[in-house]
Amino acid sequence: MSVIQIQNLTKYYGKTLALDGVDLEVEQGEVFGFIGPNGAGKTTTLRILLGLLRKNAGKVSVLGGDPWRDAVALHRRLAYVPGDVSLWPSLSGGEVIDLLGRLRGGVDQSRRDELVERFKFDPTKPCRTYSTGNRQKVALIAALVSDVELFILDEPTLGLDPLMEAVFRDCVAEVKRAGKTVLLSSHILAEVEALCDRISIINAGTIVESGTLAELRHLTRISVSVETAHPVTGLSEMPGVHNTRVDGTRAHFSVDAGAINRVMEHLTRFDVLVLTSAPPTLEDLFLRHYELQRGESAR
Ligand code: ATP
């Protein structure tokens, strides 16, 4: 069952086209990663899903409802964490957690205490005194304490230290095990790589790639370093081979997933001594699109 369905979503800010026909589908029980360069349209998409912004065209459904029309009912069933959390300055962190939790149908006290402990959070201080990371903890605990079906997280770990980021990862894994759905927008690619079942990359208001990490990797190149007994020749002329650097008996290159077998056969003629290969990281995939955008805007 789809928890989020977006088809051909278009959004203008005045004359600026922020979303240009976005398609996205998030299934129940999955952690879905939403990544893209600054200004690509992530926050705009999430704000439309939350009913905070009105779309210009396209279809959007969240938990079977229309986020604009059914906002009140839907917000009892979902929790949202923004990347820049603003809080009521004179309330304590604990009061804000309870307030937000009650809006979503009540707070389980033992779960709240457990999260406060795990995030090493002091809930007694007024929110105006909290650092960015501590404000982020308030929003995260308030979200995680609620028994909702869907979590929409927009850069949720901005300002958290690595230890707390690890706690966040554990919490998301638990939420997933409980069958809940998570849409996670993040710039921390290691986080997305570790947590997400499927990923969409958005660039300039359009989804440019979607799939599991394994599927996305399949679309791209593997980097190979090889040391041979005899200097390799003819490598750069082979189809599917890119960025070849040959230095005596050492060669480095990248190769399309579909061309590996032929390239390996070719290399054995030069007597392979050492060979290492690395799959593209999510960062490689992301940078390719990022560079694409920079190239376009430089033109
Ligand atoms: P970031 O990673 O920097 O948060 P993002 O992917 O969330 O970026 P959006 O904030 O959705 O990107 O912005 C998408 C586009 O819409 C950008 O070109 C941005 O300049 C534009 N935009 C966003 N908000 C507004 C606004 N209120 N008025 C005008 N233009 C806007």
Residues whose N, C-alpha, C, O or C-beta is under 5 A from the ligand:
A	BS01	ATP	Y13 T16 A18 G36 P37 N38 G39 A40 G41 K42 T43 T44 T45
